[in-house]
Amino acid sequence: MKAQFLAAVNQICAEKNIPEDLVVEAVESAIATAYRKDYGNRDQEIKVILRDDVDFATILLIKEVVETVEDENFEISLAEAKKLKKGVAIGDEIEIDVTPIGYGRIAAQAAKQVILQKLNEAERQALFSRFKDREGELLTALVSRVEGSQIFLEIEKTTVLLPQKQQMNNERYFPGKRMRVYLEQVAQTTKGPQLQVSRTHPLLVKKLLEEEIPEVEHGDVEVVAVARDPGFRSKVAVRAIDQKIDPVGACIGQRGTRIQPVMDELGGERVDIIEWNDDPGILIARTLQPAEIGNVVIVNAEEYTDEATGKKVKKRAAVFVDEAQRAMAIGKKGQNIRLASELTGCELDMYNAEEYEPFKAKLQELMGSENEA
């Protein structure tokens, strides 16, 4: 029995990737449930022992020794208890072997569904416990199958759906493809725990930089902000905690040797590294590179709520560029200015360079009027 039982437990544990003690507990609970259904009642306290020297399981009925029995489900008289076990006294608990003859096969059939249910519950709990503390981490995934827009991944023996909105539009997925995904959340649902993974999340880029660049991993260089157009382009703002380090050079590496593995993992997505600056004007100019920016005027330095309308007014800046640099600053389909706006958290309005002086004068006039009011 020992060899057969342990072999079955080990097989279930390996297939379901769950701890052995949870499987044993599920089996014992299932047998107790089956016994109550066939021979006893649900109010009884039943204990099941899986022993190596018997054919199946020993079923024990637990009762308290009392002088006068009021509830036969939980109590036994002292006189009756002494017939079963010598030396018992009032207040003791006694275990009564109530295992029916030939119950092994009957219990196995009756407990089958309960065992499956308990195993599913144990598997779900094990899955939740295994991944819950790993939210925000990178996981290695293997594409197991593709069904239309549904991409199924295998992550540590667990099948995980990569939703369409978390897929990069220009990336091809096929069975056997290996890649890294960002674990955004482990959610408890009616169908059990669900791993929410992504290939488009901005923090995927940050985590890849932490893996590839020692200065980022050790905290000498900080990734302050990331803006992404997944599969096409990212802008990453970094700053040096150790002032002796060039944060941009550390991330790019000699001839791009450090940033290239990150871009390769992202399917060729271009990653622009920008040095962070606390001055919003300087930062905005840097994020709009490679375009050369003439001037930046901060219109709203902070987001606030307009008391008159109740609407939120976002941070806003006016950017002035020469006509020749305008298209580059905006980028293809507005990508460059959109990513710059996302990275800085500031709405950006583009103007021609010659509009700078009139705009500045008008803004100062307007601010002067507000101050007078």
C-alpha positions as CSV (number, residue, x, y, z in Angstrom):
1,M,0.0,0.0,0.0
2,K,2.8,2.4,0.9
3,A,4.5,2.1,-2.4
4,Q,1.3,2.3,-4.4
5,F,-0.1,5.2,-2.4
6,L,3.1,7.2,-2.5
7,A,3.6,6.6,-6.2
8,A,0.1,7.9,-6.9
9,V,0.6,10.9,-4.7
10,N,4.0,11.7,-6.3
11,Q,2.4,11.4,-9.8
12,I,-0.4,13.8,-8.9
13,C,2.0,16.2,-7.3
14,A,4.2,16.2,-10.3
15,E,1.3,16.6,-12.8
16,K,-0.5,19.3,-10.8
17,N,2.6,21.0,-9.4
18,I,1.2,21.0,-5.8
19,P,2.7,20.0,-2.4
20,E,2.3,16.4,-1.3
21,D,0.7,17.3,2.0
22,L,-2.1,19.1,0.3
23,V,-2.9,15.9,-1.8
24,V,-2.9,13.7,1.3
25,E,-5.1,16.1,3.1
26,A,-7.5,16.2,0.1
27,V,-7.7,12.4,0.0
28,E,-8.4,12.1,3.8
29,S,-11.1,14.8,3.6
30,A,-12.7,13.0,0.6
31,I,-12.9,9.7,2.4
32,A,-14.4,11.3,5.5
33,T,-17.0,13.0,3.4
34,A,-17.8,9.7,1.7
35,Y,-18.1,7.9,5.0
36,R,-20.5,10.5,6.4
37,K,-22.7,10.1,3.3
38,D,-22.9,6.3,3.3
39,Y,-22.7,5.4,7.0
40,G,-22.9,8.3,9.3
41,N,-24.1,11.9,9.3
42,R,-22.5,15.3,8.6
43,D,-22.5,16.2,12.3
44,Q,-20.1,13.5,13.3
45,E,-16.4,14.3,13.9
46,I,-14.5,11.9,11.6
47,K,-10.8,11.3,11.5
48,V,-9.2,9.4,8.6
49,I,-5.7,7.8,8.9
50,L,-3.9,6.6,5.8
51,R,-1.6,3.8,7.1
52,D,1.0,1.8,5.3
53,D,0.0,-1.6,6.9
54,V,-3.6,-1.7,5.9
55,D,-5.4,-2.1,2.6
56,F,-7.0,1.3,2.5
57,A,-7.7,3.7,5.3
58,T,-8.7,3.7,8.9
59,I,-11.8,5.7,9.8
60,L,-12.1,6.9,13.4
61,L,-15.2,8.4,15.1
62,I,-14.2,11.0,17.7
63,K,-16.3,11.2,20.8
64,E,-16.0,12.8,24.3
65,V,-16.4,10.7,27.3
66,V,-19.2,12.0,29.5
67,E,-21.3,10.8,32.4
68,T,-24.7,11.5,30.7
69,V,-24.9,11.4,26.9
70,E,-26.9,14.3,25.4
71,D,-25.6,14.1,21.8
72,E,-24.6,10.7,20.5
73,N,-22.8,12.3,17.6
74,F,-20.1,13.7,19.8
75,E,-20.5,12.0,23.2
76,I,-20.1,8.5,24.7
77,S,-20.9,7.3,28.2
78,L,-18.0,6.3,30.5
79,A,-19.3,2.8,30.7
80,E,-19.4,2.3,26.9
81,A,-16.0,4.0,26.6
82,K,-14.4,1.6,29.1
83,K,-15.5,-1.3,26.9
84,L,-13.5,0.1,24.1
85,K,-10.5,1.4,26.0
86,K,-9.3,0.8,29.5
87,G,-8.3,3.7,31.7
88,V,-10.5,6.4,30.1
89,A,-12.0,9.1,32.3
90,I,-14.7,11.8,32.1
91,G,-13.5,14.5,29.7
92,D,-11.3,12.3,27.6
93,E,-11.6,12.0,23.9
94,I,-11.8,8.5,22.5
95,E,-11.2,7.3,18.9
96,I,-13.5,4.6,17.7
97,D,-12.6,2.5,14.7
98,V,-15.7,2.5,12.5
99,T,-14.1,1.4,9.3
100,P,-16.7,-0.8,7.4
101,I,-15.5,-4.2,6.2
102,G,-14.5,-4.0,2.5
103,Y,-14.9,-0.2,2.5
104,G,-11.8,0.4,0.4
105,R,-13.4,0.0,-3.0
106,I,-16.7,1.7,-2.0
107,A,-14.9,4.7,-0.5
108,A,-12.7,5.0,-3.5
109,Q,-15.8,5.3,-5.8
110,A,-17.7,7.5,-3.5
111,A,-14.8,9.9,-2.9
112,K,-13.7,10.2,-6.5
113,Q,-15.5,13.5,-7.3
114,V,-14.7,15.0,-3.9
115,I,-11.0,14.1,-4.4
116,L,-11.0,15.8,-7.8
117,Q,-12.6,18.9,-6.4
118,K,-10.1,19.0,-3.5
119,L,-7.2,18.6,-5.8
120,N,-8.5,21.4,-8.1
121,E,-8.8,23.6,-5.0
122,A,-5.3,22.7,-3.9
123,E,-3.9,23.3,-7.3
124,R,-5.5,26.7,-7.5
125,Q,-4.2,27.7,-4.0
126,A,-0.7,26.4,-4.8
127,L,-0.7,28.4,-8.1
128,F,-1.8,31.6,-6.3
129,S,0.7,31.1,-3.5
130,R,3.5,30.4,-6.0
131,F,3.0,33.6,-8.1
132,K,1.3,36.1,-5.8
133,D,4.5,37.4,-4.3
134,R,6.1,37.7,-7.8
135,E,3.8,40.4,-9.2
136,G,6.0,43.0,-11.0
137,E,8.5,40.4,-12.1
138,L,9.6,39.1,-15.5
139,L,8.7,35.5,-16.3
140,T,10.0,33.3,-19.0
141,A,7.2,32.0,-21.3
142,L,6.9,29.5,-24.1
143,V,4.1,29.8,-26.6
144,S,2.3,26.5,-26.4
145,R,-0.5,27.0,-28.9
146,V,-2.1,29.7,-31.0
147,E,-5.9,29.9,-31.6
148,G,-6.6,32.9,-33.7
149,S,-5.9,36.0,-31.6
150,Q,-5.7,33.8,-28.5
151,I,-2.1,33.1,-27.5
152,F,-1.5,30.5,-24.8
153,L,1.8,30.4,-22.9
154,E,3.4,27.8,-20.8
155,I,5.0,29.4,-17.7
156,E,6.5,27.1,-15.1
157,K,4.1,24.2,-16.1
158,T,1.1,26.6,-16.0
159,T,-1.0,27.5,-19.0
160,V,-1.5,31.3,-19.2
161,L,-3.5,33.3,-21.7
162,L,-1.8,36.3,-23.3
163,P,-4.7,38.6,-24.2
164,Q,-4.7,40.4,-27.6
165,K,-4.4,43.8,-26.0
166,Q,-1.3,42.6,-24.2
167,Q,0.3,41.4,-27.5
168,M,2.6,43.5,-29.6
169,N,0.9,44.2,-32.9
170,N,4.0,43.7,-35.0
171,E,5.2,40.5,-33.2
172,R,4.6,37.0,-34.6
173,Y,3.6,34.3,-32.1
174,F,4.1,30.7,-32.9
175,P,4.3,27.4,-30.9
176,G,7.8,27.0,-29.4
177,K,8.6,30.7,-29.4
178,R,10.3,31.7,-26.1
179,M,10.0,35.2,-24.7
180,R,9.9,37.3,-21.5
181,V,6.6,38.6,-20.1
182,Y,5.7,41.0,-17.3
183,L,3.6,39.6,-14.5
184,E,1.2,42.5,-13.9
185,Q,-1.2,40.8,-11.4
186,V,-2.3,37.5,-10.0
187,A,-6.1,37.8,-9.7
188,Q,-8.5,35.5,-7.8
189,T,-11.5,34.7,-10.0
190,T,-14.4,32.3,-9.9
191,K,-12.3,30.1,-12.2
192,G,-9.3,30.2,-9.9
193,P,-6.2,32.4,-9.9
194,Q,-5.4,34.1,-13.3
195,L,-2.0,35.3,-14.2
196,Q,-2.3,38.6,-16.0
197,V,0.9,38.9,-18.1
198,S,1.9,41.4,-20.7
199,R,4.3,42.1,-23.6
200,T,3.2,45.7,-23.9
201,H,3.5,47.0,-20.3
202,P,6.0,49.9,-19.9
203,L,7.6,48.2,-16.9
204,L,8.6,45.3,-19.1
205,V,11.3,47.6,-20.6
206,K,12.4,48.7,-17.1
207,K,12.7,45.1,-15.9
208,L,14.7,44.1,-18.9
209,L,17.1,47.0,-18.3
210,E,17.5,45.8,-14.7
211,E,18.5,42.4,-16.0
212,E,20.9,43.6,-18.7
213,I,22.5,46.6,-17.0
214,P,24.4,46.1,-13.7
215,E,24.2,49.8,-12.8
216,V,20.4,49.7,-13.0
217,E,20.2,46.4,-11.2
218,H,22.4,47.6,-8.3
219,G,20.6,51.0,-8.0
220,D,23.5,53.2,-9.3
221,V,21.3,54.3,-12.2
222,E,17.6,54.8,-11.7
223,V,14.9,54.3,-14.3
224,V,12.6,57.3,-13.6
225,A,10.0,56.9,-16.3
226,V,9.1,54.8,-19.4
227,A,6.8,55.6,-22.3
228,R,6.1,52.9,-24.9
229,D,4.6,52.4,-28.3
230,P,4.9,48.6,-28.0
231,G,6.9,46.9,-30.7
232,F,8.0,50.2,-32.3
233,R,9.6,52.7,-29.9
234,S,10.2,53.4,-26.2
235,K,11.6,56.4,-24.4
236,V,13.3,55.8,-21.1
237,A,14.3,58.5,-18.7
238,V,17.2,57.6,-16.4
239,R,19.3,59.4,-13.8
240,A,22.5,58.6,-12.0
241,I,22.4,58.0,-8.2
242,D,26.2,57.7,-8.3
243,Q,27.2,61.0,-9.8
244,K,30.4,59.4,-11.2
245,I,28.3,57.4,-13.7
246,D,27.1,58.5,-17.0
247,P,23.5,57.1,-16.9
248,V,22.9,57.2,-20.6
249,G,26.2,55.6,-21.5
250,A,25.8,52.9,-18.9
251,C,22.5,51.9,-20.4
252,I,23.5,52.0,-24.0
253,G,26.9,50.5,-23.6
254,Q,29.8,50.7,-26.1
255,R,28.4,50.7,-29.6
256,G,25.0,49.8,-28.1
257,T,26.1,46.4,-26.7
258,R,24.0,46.8,-23.6
259,I,20.8,48.1,-25.1
260,Q,20.8,45.8,-28.1
261,P,19.7,42.7,-26.1
262,V,16.8,44.6,-24.7
263,M,15.7,45.7,-28.1
264,D,16.1,42.1,-29.4
265,E,13.9,40.8,-26.7
266,L,11.3,43.4,-27.6
267,G,11.3,42.3,-31.3
268,G,13.5,45.1,-32.5
269,E,11.6,47.9,-30.7
270,R,13.7,51.0,-30.6
271,V,14.6,52.1,-27.1
272,D,15.7,55.8,-26.6
273,I,17.6,56.5,-23.4
274,I,17.3,60.0,-22.1
275,E,18.9,61.6,-19.1
276,W,16.4,62.9,-16.6
277,N,16.4,66.5,-15.5
278,D,14.2,68.1,-12.8
279,D,13.8,71.2,-15.0
280,P,10.7,70.3,-17.1
281,G,11.9,72.6,-20.0
282,I,15.2,70.8,-20.3
283,L,13.5,67.4,-19.9
284,I,10.9,68.1,-22.6
285,A,13.6,69.2,-25.1
286,R,15.6,66.0,-24.5
287,T,12.6,63.8,-24.9
288,L,11.8,65.3,-28.3
289,Q,15.2,64.4,-29.7
290,P,16.5,63.8,-32.3
291,A,14.7,67.1,-33.2
292,E,16.5,70.3,-32.2
293,I,14.2,72.3,-29.9
294,G,14.4,76.1,-29.9
295,N,12.5,77.0,-26.7
296,V,10.1,75.5,-24.3
297,V,7.6,77.5,-22.3
298,I,5.9,75.9,-19.3
299,V,2.3,77.1,-19.4
300,N,1.0,75.0,-16.4
301,A,3.7,73.6,-14.2
302,E,1.3,71.4,-12.1
303,E,-2.1,69.8,-12.8
304,Y,-5.0,71.4,-11.0
305,T,-8.7,71.6,-10.9
306,D,-10.4,74.7,-12.3
307,E,-12.7,76.0,-9.6
308,A,-15.0,77.7,-12.1
309,T,-15.6,74.6,-14.3
310,G,-14.6,71.8,-11.9
311,K,-12.5,70.3,-14.7
312,K,-8.9,69.2,-14.4
313,V,-6.3,71.3,-16.1
314,K,-3.3,69.2,-17.1
315,K,0.4,70.2,-17.0
316,R,1.0,71.9,-20.3
317,A,4.0,73.3,-22.2
318,A,4.5,75.1,-25.5
319,V,7.4,73.8,-27.7
320,F,9.0,76.1,-30.4
321,V,10.9,74.6,-33.3
322,D,12.2,75.6,-36.7
323,E,10.0,74.5,-39.5
324,A,12.7,72.2,-40.7
325,Q,12.7,70.4,-37.3
326,R,8.9,70.3,-36.9
327,A,8.2,67.0,-38.7
328,M,11.0,65.2,-36.8
329,A,9.8,66.6,-33.4
330,I,6.2,65.4,-34.1
331,G,7.4,62.0,-35.5
332,K,5.6,59.6,-37.8
333,K,1.9,59.6,-36.9
334,G,2.8,61.9,-34.0
335,Q,4.7,59.1,-32.2
336,N,7.7,61.2,-31.0
337,I,5.6,64.0,-29.4
338,R,3.1,61.5,-28.0
339,L,5.8,59.5,-26.2
340,A,7.5,62.7,-25.0
341,S,4.2,63.9,-23.6
342,E,3.6,60.5,-21.9
343,L,7.1,60.4,-20.4
344,T,7.0,63.9,-19.0
345,G,3.4,63.9,-18.0
346,C,2.9,67.1,-19.8
347,E,0.6,68.1,-22.7
348,L,2.8,69.5,-25.5
349,D,1.7,72.1,-28.0
350,M,4.0,72.6,-31.1
351,Y,4.7,76.1,-32.5
352,N,7.0,77.6,-35.1
353,A,10.1,79.2,-33.7
354,E,9.1,82.8,-34.8
355,E,6.0,82.5,-32.6
356,Y,8.1,82.3,-29.5
357,E,8.5,86.0,-28.6
358,P,4.8,86.9,-29.2
359,F,3.7,83.9,-27.3
360,K,5.9,84.6,-24.3
361,A,4.8,88.3,-24.2
362,K,1.1,87.3,-24.3
363,L,1.6,84.7,-21.6
364,Q,3.4,87.3,-19.3
365,E,0.6,89.7,-20.0
366,L,-2.0,87.1,-19.1
367,M,-0.2,86.2,-15.9
368,G,0.1,89.8,-15.0
369,S,-3.6,90.3,-15.4
370,E,-4.3,87.3,-13.2
371,N,-2.0,88.6,-10.5
372,E,-3.7,92.0,-10.5
373,A,-7.1,90.3,-10.2
